[in-house]
Amino acid sequence: MVTRLNRIEGQIRGIKGLIEKDTYCDDVITQIAATQSALNSVAKILLEGHLKTCLLERINEGDTEVLDVVLLTIERLLKK
C-alpha cells in the first residue's frame, strides 16, 4: 500500500511540474485522470480489507449499525 501511495505522490509531483512548465492542458488532464484511477485502486483495496476484517468482526460482535457507516463510506467513494 505504501509503495502505491509513493507512486501516487510521484504522479502528483509530476502533475505539478507539468503545470509549472505550462504543458498542454489535455496532457495534464490525462495525468490527473491516471492519478485519480490509482487513488481509486488504493481505496478499493482498503475497502475490501475493511469489509473482510473490521466490518466482519463488528457484525459478529452484534454491531449491525456498522453497516450504515460502511454504506456511507461506499457512497462517498462512488461520488468521486
Biopython code that builds the backbone (N, CA, C, O; Angstrom):
import numpy as np
from Bio.PDB.StructureBuilder import StructureBuilder

atoms = [
    (1, "MET", "N", (0.826, -1.181, 0.000)),
    (1, "MET", "CA", (0.000, 0.000, 0.000)),
    (1, "MET", "C", (0.884, 1.263, 0.000)),
    (1, "MET", "O", (0.620, 2.216, -0.733)),
    (2, "VAL", "N", (1.909, 1.249, 0.815)),
    (2, "VAL", "CA", (2.801, 2.412, 0.884)),
    (2, "VAL", "C", (3.494, 2.631, -0.461)),
    (2, "VAL", "O", (3.685, 3.769, -0.890)),
    (3, "THR", "N", (3.864, 1.545, -1.115)),
    (3, "THR", "CA", (4.501, 1.661, -2.429)),
    (3, "THR", "C", (3.565, 2.327, -3.424)),
    (3, "THR", "O", (3.980, 3.196, -4.191)),
    (4, "ARG", "N", (2.315, 1.923, -3.410)),
    (4, "ARG", "CA", (1.324, 2.538, -4.297)),
    (4, "ARG", "C", (1.163, 4.024, -3.986)),
    (4, "ARG", "O", (1.101, 4.855, -4.892)),
    (5, "LEU", "N", (1.096, 4.341, -2.712)),
    (5, "LEU", "CA", (0.930, 5.749, -2.319)),
    (5, "LEU", "C", (2.161, 6.573, -2.693)),
    (5, "LEU", "O", (2.033, 7.734, -3.081)),
    (6, "ASN", "N", (3.336, 5.989, -2.580)),
    (6, "ASN", "CA", (4.550, 6.692, -3.004)),
    (6, "ASN", "C", (4.518, 6.970, -4.496)),
    (6, "ASN", "O", (4.929, 8.040, -4.946)),
    (7, "ARG", "N", (4.027, 6.003, -5.262)),
    (7, "ARG", "CA", (3.913, 6.184, -6.707)),
    (7, "ARG", "C", (2.912, 7.307, -7.023)),
    (7, "ARG", "O", (3.156, 8.134, -7.902)),
    (8, "ILE", "N", (1.803, 7.326, -6.308)),
    (8, "ILE", "CA", (0.790, 8.371, -6.499)),
    (8, "ILE", "C", (1.367, 9.738, -6.132)),
    (8, "ILE", "O", (1.122, 10.733, -6.815)),
    (9, "GLU", "N", (2.125, 9.768, -5.058)),
    (9, "GLU", "CA", (2.777, 11.015, -4.653)),
    (9, "GLU", "C", (3.685, 11.521, -5.774)),
    (9, "GLU", "O", (3.732, 12.720, -6.051)),
    (10, "GLY", "N", (4.402, 10.604, -6.412)),
    (10, "GLY", "CA", (5.248, 10.977, -7.539)),
    (10, "GLY", "C", (4.434, 11.497, -8.709)),
    (10, "GLY", "O", (4.840, 12.438, -9.392)),
    (11, "GLN", "N", (3.278, 10.878, -8.937)),
    (11, "GLN", "CA", (2.403, 11.356, -10.004)),
    (11, "GLN", "C", (1.925, 12.783, -9.725)),
    (11, "GLN", "O", (1.860, 13.611, -10.634)),
    (12, "ILE", "N", (1.597, 13.060, -8.484)),
    (12, "ILE", "CA", (1.139, 14.402, -8.103)),
    (12, "ILE", "C", (2.255, 15.417, -8.345)),
    (12, "ILE", "O", (2.016, 16.495, -8.889)),
    (13, "ARG", "N", (3.465, 15.066, -7.940)),
    (13, "ARG", "CA", (4.595, 15.963, -8.194)),
    (13, "ARG", "C", (4.796, 16.175, -9.695)),
    (13, "ARG", "O", (5.120, 17.276, -10.143)),
    (14, "GLY", "N", (4.599, 15.099, -10.462)),
    (14, "GLY", "CA", (4.714, 15.209, -11.908)),
    (14, "GLY", "C", (3.675, 16.140, -12.497)),
    (14, "GLY", "O", (3.974, 16.918, -13.403)),
    (15, "ILE", "N", (2.466, 16.066, -11.990)),
    (15, "ILE", "CA", (1.397, 16.957, -12.450)),
    (15, "ILE", "C", (1.743, 18.402, -12.126)),
    (15, "ILE", "O", (1.562, 19.297, -12.951)),
    (16, "LYS", "N", (2.237, 18.614, -10.930)),
    (16, "LYS", "CA", (2.654, 19.966, -10.536)),
    (16, "LYS", "C", (3.712, 20.485, -11.499)),
    (16, "LYS", "O", (3.656, 21.636, -11.932)),
    (17, "GLY", "N", (4.678, 19.631, -11.833)),
    (17, "GLY", "CA", (5.734, 20.021, -12.768)),
    (17, "GLY", "C", (5.175, 20.351, -14.140)),
    (17, "GLY", "O", (5.624, 21.301, -14.781)),
    (18, "LEU", "N", (4.203, 19.579, -14.596)),
    (18, "LEU", "CA", (3.584, 19.847, -15.886)),
    (18, "LEU", "C", (2.899, 21.211, -15.899)),
    (18, "LEU", "O", (2.980, 21.958, -16.874)),
    (19, "ILE", "N", (2.232, 21.512, -14.807)),
    (19, "ILE", "CA", (1.541, 22.806, -14.709)),
    (19, "ILE", "C", (2.554, 23.939, -14.659)),
    (19, "ILE", "O", (2.367, 24.974, -15.299)),
    (20, "GLU", "N", (3.624, 23.747, -13.902)),
    (20, "GLU", "CA", (4.664, 24.775, -13.824)),
    (20, "GLU", "C", (5.319, 25.024, -15.184)),
    (20, "GLU", "O", (5.745, 26.141, -15.478)),
    (21, "LYS", "N", (5.398, 23.974, -16.015)),
    (21, "LYS", "CA", (6.003, 24.100, -17.340)),
    (21, "LYS", "C", (4.990, 24.549, -18.394)),
    (21, "LYS", "O", (5.316, 24.647, -19.577)),
    (22, "ASP", "N", (3.764, 24.819, -17.954)),
    (22, "ASP", "CA", (2.690, 25.260, -18.852)),
    (22, "ASP", "C", (2.457, 24.236, -19.969)),
    (22, "ASP", "O", (2.338, 24.587, -21.142)),
    (23, "THR", "N", (2.396, 22.956, -19.568)),
    (23, "THR", "CA", (2.173, 21.851, -20.508)),
    (23, "THR", "C", (0.749, 21.912, -21.042)),
    (23, "THR", "O", (-0.162, 22.406, -20.377)),
    (24, "TYR", "N", (0.579, 21.404, -22.241)),
    (24, "TYR", "CA", (-0.721, 21.350, -22.896)),
    (24, "TYR", "C", (-1.754, 20.759, -21.931)),
    (24, "TYR", "O", (-1.528, 19.701, -21.344)),
    (25, "CYS", "N", (-2.878, 21.442, -21.774)),
    (25, "CYS", "CA", (-3.893, 21.090, -20.768)),
    (25, "CYS", "C", (-4.361, 19.640, -20.865)),
    (25, "CYS", "O", (-4.530, 18.974, -19.845)),
    (26, "ASP", "N", (-4.571, 19.150, -22.086)),
    (26, "ASP", "CA", (-5.061, 17.789, -22.252)),
    (26, "ASP", "C", (-4.088, 16.771, -21.653)),
    (26, "ASP", "O", (-4.512, 15.770, -21.076)),
    (27, "ASP", "N", (-2.802, 17.025, -21.788)),
    (27, "ASP", "CA", (-1.795, 16.126, -21.213)),
    (27, "ASP", "C", (-1.862, 16.138, -19.689)),
    (27, "ASP", "O", (-1.712, 15.097, -19.050)),
    (28, "VAL", "N", (-2.084, 17.301, -19.116)),
    (28, "VAL", "CA", (-2.197, 17.424, -17.654)),
    (28, "VAL", "C", (-3.451, 16.694, -17.177)),
    (28, "VAL", "O", (-3.413, 15.971, -16.181)),
    (29, "ILE", "N", (-4.549, 16.884, -17.881)),
    (29, "ILE", "CA", (-5.808, 16.228, -17.506)),
    (29, "ILE", "C", (-5.671, 14.713, -17.580)),
    (29, "ILE", "O", (-6.205, 13.999, -16.732)),
    (30, "THR", "N", (-4.966, 14.226, -18.577)),
    (30, "THR", "CA", (-4.728, 12.787, -18.698)),
    (30, "THR", "C", (-3.968, 12.258, -17.489)),
    (30, "THR", "O", (-4.288, 11.191, -16.966)),
    (31, "GLN", "N", (-2.965, 13.003, -17.050)),
    (31, "GLN", "CA", (-2.192, 12.598, -15.869)),
    (31, "GLN", "C", (-3.035, 12.657, -14.601)),
    (31, "GLN", "O", (-2.896, 11.809, -13.719)),
    (32, "ILE", "N", (-3.897, 13.643, -14.512)),
    (32, "ILE", "CA", (-4.801, 13.747, -13.354)),
    (32, "ILE", "C", (-5.739, 12.539, -13.324)),
    (32, "ILE", "O", (-5.968, 11.961, -12.262)),
    (33, "ALA", "N", (-6.281, 12.155, -14.477)),
    (33, "ALA", "CA", (-7.175, 11.003, -14.547)),
    (33, "ALA", "C", (-6.448, 9.728, -14.119)),
    (33, "ALA", "O", (-7.016, 8.895, -13.413)),
    (34, "ALA", "N", (-5.201, 9.578, -14.542)),
    (34, "ALA", "CA", (-4.420, 8.400, -14.155)),
    (34, "ALA", "C", (-4.193, 8.368, -12.651)),
    (34, "ALA", "O", (-4.250, 7.307, -12.028)),
    (35, "THR", "N", (-3.938, 9.530, -12.077)),
    (35, "THR", "CA", (-3.712, 9.617, -10.634)),
    (35, "THR", "C", (-4.995, 9.311, -9.863)),
    (35, "THR", "O", (-4.963, 8.624, -8.842)),
    (36, "GLN", "N", (-6.112, 9.819, -10.352)),
    (36, "GLN", "CA", (-7.390, 9.520, -9.709)),
    (36, "GLN", "C", (-7.689, 8.024, -9.753)),
    (36, "GLN", "O", (-8.192, 7.452, -8.786)),
    (37, "SER", "N", (-7.377, 7.409, -10.869)),
    (37, "SER", "CA", (-7.582, 5.969, -11.007)),
    (37, "SER", "C", (-6.714, 5.199, -10.008)),
    (37, "SER", "O", (-7.166, 4.227, -9.404)),
    (38, "ALA", "N", (-5.489, 5.635, -9.844)),
    (38, "ALA", "CA", (-4.586, 4.988, -8.887)),
    (38, "ALA", "C", (-5.109, 5.138, -7.455)),
    (38, "ALA", "O", (-5.049, 4.194, -6.667)),
    (39, "LEU", "N", (-5.616, 6.316, -7.126)),
    (39, "LEU", "CA", (-6.190, 6.529, -5.792)),
    (39, "LEU", "C", (-7.431, 5.662, -5.586)),
    (39, "LEU", "O", (-7.632, 5.105, -4.507)),
    (40, "ASN", "N", (-8.260, 5.551, -6.622)),
    (40, "ASN", "CA", (-9.444, 4.698, -6.520)),
    (40, "ASN", "C", (-9.041, 3.253, -6.286)),
    (40, "ASN", "O", (-9.712, 2.535, -5.544)),
    (41, "SER", "N", (-7.967, 2.823, -6.904)),
    (41, "SER", "CA", (-7.482, 1.464, -6.709)),
    (41, "SER", "C", (-7.069, 1.234, -5.260)),
    (41, "SER", "O", (-7.382, 0.194, -4.682)),
    (42, "VAL", "N", (-6.379, 2.186, -4.680)),
    (42, "VAL", "CA", (-5.988, 2.091, -3.265)),
    (42, "VAL", "C", (-7.230, 2.044, -2.379)),
    (42, "VAL", "O", (-7.297, 1.252, -1.439)),
    (43, "ALA", "N", (-8.207, 2.889, -2.679)),
    (43, "ALA", "CA", (-9.438, 2.920, -1.884)),
    (43, "ALA", "C", (-10.166, 1.583, -1.953)),
    (43, "ALA", "O", (-10.685, 1.112, -0.941)),
    (44, "LYS", "N", (-10.211, 0.967, -3.126)),
    (44, "LYS", "CA", (-10.884, -0.327, -3.280)),
    (44, "LYS", "C", (-10.190, -1.406, -2.458)),
    (44, "LYS", "O", (-10.844, -2.226, -1.814)),
    (45, "ILE", "N", (-8.865, -1.398, -2.485)),
    (45, "ILE", "CA", (-8.111, -2.388, -1.716)),
    (45, "ILE", "C", (-8.366, -2.202, -0.217)),
    (45, "ILE", "O", (-8.578, -3.172, 0.510)),
    (46, "LEU", "N", (-8.344, -0.961, 0.228)),
    (46, "LEU", "CA", (-8.605, -0.684, 1.644)),
    (46, "LEU", "C", (-10.022, -1.072, 2.037)),
    (46, "LEU", "O", (-10.239, -1.647, 3.103)),
    (47, "LEU", "N", (-10.987, -0.759, 1.176)),
    (47, "LEU", "CA", (-12.378, -1.101, 1.469)),
    (47, "LEU", "C", (-12.555, -2.610, 1.559)),
    (47, "LEU", "O", (-13.240, -3.103, 2.455)),
    (48, "GLU", "N", (-11.949, -3.338, 0.644)),
    (48, "GLU", "CA", (-12.047, -4.796, 0.667)),
    (48, "GLU", "C", (-11.491, -5.366, 1.977)),
    (48, "GLU", "O", (-12.101, -6.233, 2.603)),
    (49, "GLY", "N", (-10.328, -4.860, 2.373)),
    (49, "GLY", "CA", (-9.745, -5.313, 3.632)),
    (49, "GLY", "C", (-10.613, -4.959, 4.820)),
    (49, "GLY", "O", (-10.752, -5.745, 5.758)),
    (50, "HIS", "N", (-11.192, -3.780, 4.778)),
    (50, "HIS", "CA", (-12.072, -3.322, 5.859)),
    (50, "HIS", "C", (-13.295, -4.229, 5.966)),
    (50, "HIS", "O", (-13.693, -4.621, 7.063)),
    (51, "LEU", "N", (-13.892, -4.562, 4.809)),
    (51, "LEU", "CA", (-15.076, -5.416, 4.820)),
    (51, "LEU", "C", (-14.761, -6.806, 5.354)),
    (51, "LEU", "O", (-15.554, -7.388, 6.096)),
    (52, "LYS", "N", (-13.618, -7.330, 4.982)),
    (52, "LYS", "CA", (-13.258, -8.703, 5.368)),
    (52, "LYS", "C", (-12.749, -8.820, 6.792)),
    (52, "LYS", "O", (-12.736, -9.916, 7.352)),
    (53, "THR", "N", (-12.330, -7.716, 7.388)),
    (53, "THR", "CA", (-11.774, -7.801, 8.746)),
    (53, "THR", "C", (-12.620, -6.992, 9.730)),
    (53, "THR", "O", (-13.428, -7.552, 10.471)),
    (54, "CYS", "N", (-12.434, -5.707, 9.731)),
    (54, "CYS", "CA", (-13.080, -4.839, 10.731)),
    (54, "CYS", "C", (-14.595, -4.989, 10.734)),
    (54, "CYS", "O", (-15.208, -5.192, 11.782)),
    (55, "LEU", "N", (-15.191, -4.887, 9.548)),
    (55, "LEU", "CA", (-16.646, -4.945, 9.455)),
    (55, "LEU", "C", (-17.169, -6.303, 9.899)),
    (55, "LEU", "O", (-18.124, -6.388, 10.671)),
    (56, "LEU", "N", (-16.549, -7.346, 9.416)),
    (56, "LEU", "CA", (-16.976, -8.698, 9.774)),
    (56, "LEU", "C", (-16.879, -8.919, 11.283)),
    (56, "LEU", "O", (-17.786, -9.492, 11.886)),
    (57, "GLU", "N", (-15.792, -8.468, 11.886)),
    (57, "GLU", "CA", (-15.625, -8.622, 13.336)),
    (57, "GLU", "C", (-16.740, -7.911, 14.097)),
    (57, "GLU", "O", (-17.312, -8.460, 15.039)),
    (58, "ARG", "N", (-17.040, -6.685, 13.679)),
    (58, "ARG", "CA", (-18.074, -5.921, 14.397)),
    (58, "ARG", "C", (-19.459, -6.531, 14.213)),
    (58, "ARG", "O", (-20.269, -6.519, 15.140)),
    (59, "ILE", "N", (-19.731, -7.057, 13.039)),
    (59, "ILE", "CA", (-21.023, -7.714, 12.815)),
    (59, "ILE", "C", (-21.105, -8.977, 13.673)),
    (59, "ILE", "O", (-22.142, -9.253, 14.277)),
    (60, "ASN", "N", (-20.022, -9.736, 13.724)),
    (60, "ASN", "CA", (-20.001, -10.943, 14.560)),
    (60, "ASN", "C", (-20.176, -10.622, 16.031)),
    (60, "ASN", "O", (-20.654, -11.460, 16.795)),
    (61, "GLU", "N", (-19.794, -9.414, 16.442)),
    (61, "GLU", "CA", (-19.976, -8.975, 17.821)),
    (61, "GLU", "C", (-21.380, -8.418, 18.047)),
    (61, "GLU", "O", (-21.717, -8.016, 19.160)),
    (62, "GLY", "N", (-22.202, -8.394, 16.988)),
    (62, "GLY", "CA", (-23.582, -7.930, 17.122)),
    (62, "GLY", "C", (-23.797, -6.476, 16.754)),
    (62, "GLY", "O", (-24.906, -5.965, 16.909)),
    (63, "ASP", "N", (-22.784, -5.804, 16.277)),
    (63, "ASP", "CA", (-22.894, -4.386, 15.926)),
    (63, "ASP", "C", (-23.327, -4.250, 14.463)),
    (63, "ASP", "O", (-22.487, -4.160, 13.567)),
    (64, "THR", "N", (-24.635, -4.238, 14.229)),
    (64, "THR", "CA", (-25.127, -4.119, 12.857)),
    (64, "THR", "C", (-25.198, -2.661, 12.399)),
    (64, "THR", "O", (-25.361, -2.394, 11.208)),
    (65, "GLU", "N", (-25.079, -1.734, 13.322)),
    (65, "GLU", "CA", (-25.075, -0.315, 12.943)),
    (65, "GLU", "C", (-23.867, 0.036, 12.091)),
    (65, "GLU", "O", (-23.877, 1.032, 11.367)),
    (66, "VAL", "N", (-22.833, -0.780, 12.180)),
    (66, "VAL", "CA", (-21.629, -0.543, 11.394)),
    (66, "VAL", "C", (-21.940, -0.631, 9.897)),
    (66, "VAL", "O", (-21.219, -0.058, 9.080)),
    (67, "LEU", "N", (-22.995, -1.337, 9.539)),
    (67, "LEU", "CA", (-23.394, -1.411, 8.130)),
    (67, "LEU", "C", (-23.774, -0.044, 7.587)),
    (67, "LEU", "O", (-23.453, 0.279, 6.443)),
    (68, "ASP", "N", (-24.454, 0.760, 8.394)),
    (68, "ASP", "CA", (-24.816, 2.114, 7.961)),
    (68, "ASP", "C", (-23.565, 2.954, 7.706)),
    (68, "ASP", "O", (-23.511, 3.737, 6.758)),
    (69, "VAL", "N", (-22.579, 2.782, 8.555)),
    (69, "VAL", "CA", (-21.328, 3.535, 8.408)),
    (69, "VAL", "C", (-20.619, 3.139, 7.119)),
    (69, "VAL", "O", (-20.151, 4.003, 6.377)),
    (70, "VAL", "N", (-20.538, 1.842, 6.850)),
    (70, "VAL", "CA", (-19.836, 1.391, 5.648)),
    (70, "VAL", "C", (-20.609, 1.777, 4.389)),
    (70, "VAL", "O", (-19.998, 2.052, 3.357)),
    (71, "LEU", "N", (-21.921, 1.803, 4.455)),
    (71, "LEU", "CA", (-22.708, 2.250, 3.305)),
    (71, "LEU", "C", (-22.434, 3.716, 2.991)),
    (71, "LEU", "O", (-22.359, 4.094, 1.821)),
    (72, "LEU", "N", (-22.284, 4.540, 4.014)),
    (72, "LEU", "CA", (-21.931, 5.946, 3.799)),
    (72, "LEU", "C", (-20.536, 6.073, 3.193)),
    (72, "LEU", "O", (-20.294, 6.919, 2.332)),
    (73, "THR", "N", (-19.635, 5.228, 3.650)),
    (73, "THR", "CA", (-18.276, 5.228, 3.101)),
    (73, "THR", "C", (-18.303, 4.865, 1.616)),
    (73, "THR", "O", (-17.644, 5.512, 0.803)),
    (74, "ILE", "N", (-19.053, 3.845, 1.274)),
    (74, "ILE", "CA", (-19.161, 3.432, -0.130)),
    (74, "ILE", "C", (-19.804, 4.538, -0.956)),
    (74, "ILE", "O", (-19.379, 4.805, -2.080)),
    (75, "GLU", "N", (-20.812, 5.172, -0.408)),
    (75, "GLU", "CA", (-21.464, 6.285, -1.110)),
    (75, "GLU", "C", (-20.464, 7.405, -1.408)),
    (75, "GLU", "O", (-20.467, 7.962, -2.505)),
    (76, "ARG", "N", (-19.619, 7.732, -0.446)),
    (76, "ARG", "CA", (-18.596, 8.768, -0.657)),
    (76, "ARG", "C", (-17.632, 8.361, -1.756)),
    (76, "ARG", "O", (-17.239, 9.190, -2.576)),
    (77, "LEU", "N", (-17.248, 7.100, -1.780)),
    (77, "LEU", "CA", (-16.330, 6.614, -2.814)),
    (77, "LEU", "C", (-16.962, 6.680, -4.200)),
    (77, "LEU", "O", (-16.290, 7.010, -5.178)),
    (78, "LEU", "N", (-18.238, 6.370, -4.283)),
    (78, "LEU", "CA", (-18.918, 6.349, -5.575)),
    (78, "LEU", "C", (-19.162, 7.746, -6.133)),
    (78, "LEU", "O", (-19.308, 7.908, -7.345)),
    (79, "LYS", "N", (-19.208, 8.743, -5.278)),
    (79, "LYS", "CA", (-19.428, 10.125, -5.738)),
    (79, "LYS", "C", (-18.246, 10.656, -6.518)),
    (79, "LYS", "O", (-18.379, 11.631, -7.258)),
    (80, "LYS", "N", (-17.102, 10.036, -6.365)),
    (80, "LYS", "CA", (-15.886, 10.550, -6.995)),
    (80, "LYS", "C", (-15.741, 10.130, -8.401)),
    (80, "LYS", "O", (-14.763, 10.490, -9.055)),
]
sb = StructureBuilder()
sb.init_structure("model")
sb.init_model(0)
sb.init_chain("A")
sb.init_seg("    ")
for serial, (resi, resn, name, xyz) in enumerate(atoms, 1):
    if name == "N":
        sb.init_residue(resn, " ", resi, " ")
    sb.init_atom(name, np.array(xyz, "f"), 0.0, 1.0, " ", f" {name:<3s}", serial, name[0])
structure = sb.get_structure()
